[in-house]
Amino acid sequence: MSPARKSPRSASSRGPKPPSAKASRARTGGAKAKAPRSAAAEKAVAARQARHAAASVRKADRPGAARAGRAGPRGSSRAGAGGRGGDPLGQRRTGPKGLGGDQVEGRQAVRELLLAGTRRVREVWIAADQDDSAVLDDIAELAQSVGVPVQDVTRTKLHSVARTESPQGVLARAAELHETDLDALVVTPKGGPPPFLLATDGITDPGNLGALLRSAECAGVTGVVLPRHRAVHITPTVTKAAAGSIEYLRFALVGGLPTAIRHLQEAGVWVVGLDAGGARRLFYLEVADRPIALVLGAEGAGLSRLVRERCDEVVSIPLGGQLGSLNVAAAGAVACFEVARRRPTR
């Protein structure tokens, strides 16, 4: 059993620490030698060193916070860290007005947030009282390399801020995801593949959306269309289930999906709905190598009537068992990879 991760703030009162306490040294910049960075960490640092040389978080973005590698006594508060019972990360609980994504939880999600470098990361919290982990070491080193403050907190304090049931001992506060205009999603980049879009119709379960986004990114989806109303956006649960995929996808929020479908069709995108009642099987889809948008409805309800009517084609996945339907995330994964299989290789 690996020794529990200890806070560097208690080191001076207990004498020399064993060499296995590498994560604490990585976050505090202690004099003892650190283990070599992983290949992923080295790659990220080398690729973004120049870009992030002056990109340490401004003091205005984190009033009262200590710089990375400087930790106050255990239990001390930082900017917005509990004054008058407030959220320790300064997060507003009213919910995001846009896409969201400003609180990222889960080890893989936070690691990809730092690797991608596509938006400002304000701070990272890591629970000190947990076993050593290579992923947590990577997170601490990546954050330190781009000037993001890392703070050791107790597991209890981290869970009091977390919005998922299991944040895996780490969370990050970042700028919200940037919205992309729908018109930009239908543009084919020079030398790139034709648009491969994913649209959701009334999906409200964050776990389903997160899993769907992970599969979509792996399959090569170039953009995601989300309804602005009556649908889940990028919550902490979505970020965790998506495992970092949100950092590499472009998102458009639309007021009404039927109107957005008409707009896509006018731009030359073939819109295909996925529904259990579809007349044609997904595997006979003949337009997968063209600009395409897959539309998936909510689990149980499926596609809404107007969305179904607006689609150019509605297809289904043939099932051979006793159950009558797939989870929307599983169905979306099958559909995304079937389209990917028929498209030109990148």
C-alpha positions, -999 to +999 in steps of 0.1 A: +000+000+000+015+033-010+019+059+017-008+085+019-002+118+002+008+143+028+006+180+028+039+198+025+028+221+052+034+195+079+069+185+068+088+208+090+072+195+122+078+158+115+114+157+104+127+144+070+101+128+047+106+096+029+116+098-007+081+086-018+065+119-011+072+132-046+039+149-053+042+173-024+077+182-035+064+188-070+038+213-058+060+231-033+093+232-053+113+217-024+150+211-026+148+174-029+151+159-063+119+152-082+112+121-102+114+128-140+083+141-156+062+117-176+064+117-214+030+134-216+041+162-191+073+168-210+055+170-243+030+195-230+056+217-213+078+218-244+050+225-268+035+253-247+065+268-228+068+299-249+030+304-251+026+302-214+057+319-202+038+350-192+004+333-187+005+328-150-028+336-135-031+373-128-035+385-092-069+400-102-082+366-111-073+351-078-074+379-051-057+368-020-044+335-034-009+323-029+012+317-060+019+282-071+042+264-048+034+287-018+009+272+007-004+287+039-012+268+070-038+240+067-073+254+068-064+289+057-087+304+031-078+318-003-097+341-026-134+333-022-124+303-001-151+303+024-156+339+036-190+341+052-198+306+041-191+312+004-179+287-022-142+281-016-135+283-053-156+315-057-181+297-079-216+310-083-243+285-076-268+301-100-257+279-129-239+288-161-257+311-185-237+297-214-220+264-221-205+260-186-174+239-180-159+264-155-155+236-128-137+205-140-136+174-118-119+140-122-083+132-128-084+126-166-106+156-172-083+180-152-052+165-168-066+171-203-076+206-194-040+214-186-026+195-216-049+212-241-041+247-231-072+261-248-085+282-219-074+298-188-071+276-157-073+297-125-064+271-099-062+234-091-071+217-058-057+183-049-067+163-018-036+158+003-048+128+022-047+102-006-023+077-020+004+087-045-007+086-081+012+092-114-018+110-128-019+134-098+018+140-102+013+148-138-014+173-129+007+190-103+037+193-127+017+204-157-001+231-136+032+243-121+048+245-156+021+269-169+018+290-137-014+276-124-016+276-086-020+242-070-033+239-035-034+209-012-066+207+007-082+180+029-105+155+012-134+168+033-128+204+020-125+192-016-157+172-014-176+202+001-169+221-031-172+192-056-204+188-076-199+152-085-201+122-063-165+112-069-142+139-080-112+115-077-093+138-053-089+167-078-108+196-093-099+227-113-115+261-118-112+274-153-128+299-178-160+288-193-159+270-226-161+293-256-192+291-278-187+287-316-211+301-341-231+275-360-218+289-393-183+282-382-191+245-376-201+240-412-169+253-427-145+227-441-109+237-432-084+237-460-071+202-464-093+190-436-123+166-434-158+177-442-179+187-412-190+158-389-214+172-364-234+159-335-266+175-323-286+166-292-323+168-289-334+172-253-307+151-236-309+161-199-288+134-182-252+148-177-236+113-175-251+104-208-240+136-224-204+133-211-200+097-223-215+107-256-190+136-260-161+113-252-171+088-279-178+117-304-143+132-299-126+099-303-146+092-335-135+125-351-166+147-346-157+182-355-185+201-337-214+197-313-248+215-314-266+218-281-301+234-275-299+264-253-330+254-234-344+222-219-311+204-223-280+198-201-249+218-209-214+213-196-218+206-159-190+192-137-206+157-141-204+161-179-168+172-177-159+142-156-177+117-178-163+133-209-127+127-196-112+157-212-129+155-246-146+189-242-113+206-245-110+194-281-146+198-293-163+230-306-198+237-293-226+258-307-257+267-286-289+272-306-322+286-296-342+260-314-329+227-329-354+225-358-343+260-370-306+250-366-313+218-387-328+239-415-297+262-413-274+232-416-293+218-446-290+251-464-253+250-458-250+216-475-250+194-444-270+161-446-289+157-413-295+122-401-316+114-371-310+083-350-342+067-337-354+032-329-383+037-354-360+047-383-369+030-416-333+025-428-305+007-408-276+028-398-252+004-415-267+012-449-262+049-446-248+061-479-239+097-470-214+092-442-185+106-463-203+139-469-208+168-446-231+152-420-249+159-387-261+131-365-291+140-343-297+120-311-328+123-289-333+119-252-333+084-238-369+071-237-385+100-256-363+098-286-364+125-313-391+152-309-417+152-336-405+184-353-369+175-352-377+141-367-397+157-395-368+181-403-341+154-406-332+144-442-332+108-431-339+088-399-319+056-393-320+029-366-295+004-350-307-032-355-309-050-321-306-088-317-314-092-280-346-090-259-342-053-249-358-027-271-333+001-270-297+012-263-286+038-238-283+071-258-245+073-251-240+037-264-262+043-294-243+075-302-210+058-299-221+031-324-234+058-348-204+080-346-179+052-353-200+039-382-198+073-398-161+075-390-155+041-406-169+053-439-151+087-439-117+093-455-089+085-431-071+115-416 
